[in-house]
């Protein structure tokens, strides 16, 4: 089933109307109150779009821009430029061996991860950053709040197809998220924000949390009758994924960063095998935690409202070491521009 998130609905209404994000948020809140809590914010946003005469889904088939790819779609075709190539890895499930690899691709409208399974994973060996790829007959899943394109044995990956070009306004190898994201102070964030860039110092680090996942699809594997079960693949011998929480301080506020798997590896500068070793030897992670304190980081994050604790949390999409010198230069340039404009 195709489903739009609240942020996606608001973004599409903004794109097709003259309303600001604040005005849309007010309309949604009024609609929720008007219907006495009978609809969620997501449902209210759908109603607002309908009342404004805005069509939220423009296209369901044929070649799609990345921004128009929606969770639940099947038989998707798109073309993008390769920004990152991730290592192939093997898995074992119910006595069956398999492989997966992935690419981060982008076009002029956005960026998405493409996950290639089994024989399709071999295709990645011939792909480099900067190549153009055409993907056909893929399907879309959501993982950690982000959409992913998945390629199985029915899918097709064509590298540098003749006549295809993609205009991506980013530096070679850089992330679209990094280049197009607005920087905000932590005190400026609200639950109406979606993807933003933040800067801060790590002031607290929590223990790693490990959890069982299906080695085939990566979804959470649940305990069942002494073994583990995947909703899609049934009984499986689980692999492990991990999540880590830190707190950053930018001088205006403190806020929790939530890092999943690859972002954990990137922040810690450690391989998957090294991170997994902390599951069996948790005491050895204490020094790693201590070493992270005081690190100055820049992160592209998805703003998430944790309803249970009534607080905002930042789910990390990209994270980098921040350079104090670069930030001072940036601040001086902003001050100079502001003075010139007065």
N, C-alpha and C positions, 0 to 999 in steps of 0.2 A: 504494500500500500504506500502510495506517495504521500509524504507528510512534510509540511513546511514548519520550521521552528518559529517561535515568536520573533526572534531577531530577523529571520529571513522575510517574514511577512511585513514587518516595519520597514525594512530596507527597500522592499519592492514598492510599498505605498509611497515612501519618500521619493523614490526614483520617478514615479508616475504622477506625483502631485506637487503642489507648491507648499505643502505643510512641512514644518520642522519636526525634528524628533520629539521635542517637548510638547508640541501641539498634538502630535499623534498619541503620545503617552497619556495626555489629558483625556483625549477622546476614548481611549481604551479603558482608562480607569472609570470614566463616567458610565461607559457601557456596562462594565462589570457591576457597578453600584446600581445602575438602572435595572439590571436583571437579577438583583438581589443574590449575587453569588451563584447563579445557576450556570454560569459559563466561566471558563478559565480565561486568563489574559490572552492566551493563544486563540481561543474561540471568539473572544470579543474583538480581537484584531481582525479576524476573518470577517466578522460582521461589519466593522468599520470599512474595510476594503470594499465589501459588497455595496454598502450605502454610498460610497464615493464612486461607484461604477468602475472599480479597478479590477482587472483580470490578473490574478496572482500567478497563474501558470500560463506562460505564453506558448510553450512548445513541449510536446511529449515524445516526439520521435524525430528521426533525421539527425543531422549534425547539430550539436549543441555547443554554445559557448559554455565555458566552465561555470560561470555564475548561474546558469540556468539548469545545471545538473542538480537533481533533487534526490533526497533519500528515498529509497524504494523503487527507483526507476530501473528498468531492464532494457536490454538491447540498445545501450547507449553508444553513440558515436561522437567522438570529439578529436580535436587536434591541438597539441600543445608543444611548447619548447621545454626540454629537460633542464631542470634547475639542480636536481640532486639525484644520484644513483646510490641506493642503499644495498649493502651486501646481501648476497643470497644466503639463506640459512636452511638447515634441514630440520625435519620434525618426524616424530613417530607417534602413530595413533592406532590403537587396537591392532597392533601387529603390522600396520601399513606404514611404509616410509613415504615421505613427501618432501617437497622443497617449496620455498616461496622467496620472492624478491620484490623490491618495490622501487618506484620512481616518484619524484615530485615534479609535476609538470605545471605549466602556466600558459595562459594566453592573455590577451589584452584585458580580459574581464576578471581574472582571478587565478587561483592556484588550487591544486588538488593532488592527493596521493593516489597513485595507481599501484595496486597490489597484484602480482602475477603468481599464479599457483602452478606447481608441478612442472609439466613440460613448458609452460609459458615462461617460467622463471629462467629457462635457458636463454630466452630472447634478450635478457638484460645484459648478457656478456658482450653484446655488440653495440651497446648504447653508451654514449658519452654526454657529459654536460654540454648543452648548446645544440644537441641534435633536435630535430623536429620529429615527433611521433604521431601517427594516426592510430587511434584505438577504435575498434568496432566490436559490437556485440558484448559490451561489458555490462555489469550490473552494479548498483550502488548500495553501499552499506554505511551505517554510522558507527564510528568507533571513538570513544572518549569525547563525544560531542562534535566530531568532525566527520564530514562525508568522505568516503573513499570509493574509488572505482576498483572493481575486482574483475580480473580476467581469468576465465577458466578455459577448458579445452575447446569451447565453442567460440571463444573470443579471438580477435586478430590484432596483432601489433605490427605496424609497418614503420620502419625507421627511415627517416628522410624521404618520404614519398615525393615523387616528381611533381613540381608545380606548387607544392605547399610551403607557405611561409607563415611565420607567427611573429607578430610585433609585441614584444614584451619589454616594457620600459623599465628594466632593472639592470644593474651591473652583472657581468658574467658570474654565474654561480651563486648569486645572492637570492634571497627569498623575496617573493612578491609581498608577503606580509610585512617583512622588514622595511621595504621601500615605500609602501603606500599607507603605513599606519600612522595615525596621529599620536604624538606624545602627550600624555596627561599626567598630572600629579595625582597621587593616590587620593588626596582629599577631594579631587574633582570627579572621581568615578561614581557612577550610579548604576543601578540594575538595568538602565536603558542603553548603556554602552554595550558594544559587542566586542570587536577586536581593537585593542589599543596597545601602545607601547608605554612601558613604565621603566623607571630607573630607580635603583635603591641599593642599600647595603643590607646584606644578610645579617640579621640579628638573632635569629633562632633557627635551629635545625632539629627536626623530629626523626625518629627512627624510620627506616624503610619498612614498608608493609608489603608482604608478598601474598599473592593470591593465585589460585589455580585457574588456568585457561585451557580451552580446547586447542590442541596443537594444529588442528586443521584450519580453523577460522579465527582463532584468537579471542573468541567470546568467553565470558566467565563460565567455568565448569562448576557445577553444583554437586555436593555430596549426595549420593543416592545408593542405599543398600550396600554400604561398605566400599563403594567405588565412586567414580565421578562421571557425571553425565553432561553432555552438551545438548542444548535444545535442538540443534540441527543434525549433529552427527552421532547422537546416542552415547553409549558407554565409551569413555576414552581414558587413556593414560595421560593425565594432565601435564602440561608444561607450566612454567611459572612466569607471571608478569609481576610488575612492582610499581608502587607509587610512593612518592616522598613529598612531604610538606616542609616548607621553610616559611619564615616570616621576614619581610623586607621593610625597611624604614627609609623614607625619602625626605624626612624633615617636616612633612606636613601630616603624615599619618603612617601607621603600620598596617600591613595587610598580608594575608597568607597566600603564598604561591603553591599551587598544586602541580607536581611534575609527574608525568607518566613515562614509563619505559625509556624511549629514546631521549627524552629531555633529561631524565635522570642521568643517563650515560653521558650526555653532553655536558651537564653541569659538573659531574664528578670527574670527567675526562677518563672514563673507564669503560672497558668492553662489557658486553652482556655477561660473559662468563665471570668476570671480576665482580660485577654487581650481584650475580646469583650466589657467589661464594659467601656473601654476608648473610644469606638465609640460614646457612648451616653454622656460621661463625659470627653471630651478631655482635659479640664483644669487640671484634676487630673494626667495627664501623664507628666506634666512639672517636677514634683519632680523626677519621674522615670528617665527622661532624664538627669537631673542634677546628679543623683546618678551613672549613667553609665560613666560619664566623668572621664577619668583617669584609668579606668579598663584595666588591662593587660590581653589580650586574645590570644589564639591560635586557628586558624581556618583552616579547610580543605575546600578549595574553588575551584570553577570552574571559570576559567578566561574567561571573556566575553568582546568583543569589542562593546562598545556603539557607533554605527555609527553616531547617531544624534548629540552627544556631542563630538565625536572623542576622546574617552578616554576608558581606561580599567576599568572594574568593576569586582568585585569578588562576585560571587553568593555562599553563604555559604551552605556547605553540612553537616558540623559538626562544633561545636564551644565549647570551653572549657575555663575555667579560667586557665591562665598560672601561673606557679610558678616561681618567680624570682630566687629562690635558685636552682631549677632544671635547669633553663636555664643557670645560671652561671656555674654549674657543667658540663653541656653539652659543653659550650664554652671552658672551661678549658681542657676537654677531647679532643676536636677537635684540640686545640692548641698543646697539648702534642703529639697527633698523627702526626701532621704536622711536629713538631720538630724532632720526631723520624725518620720520613721518609726522612729527609734531610741528 
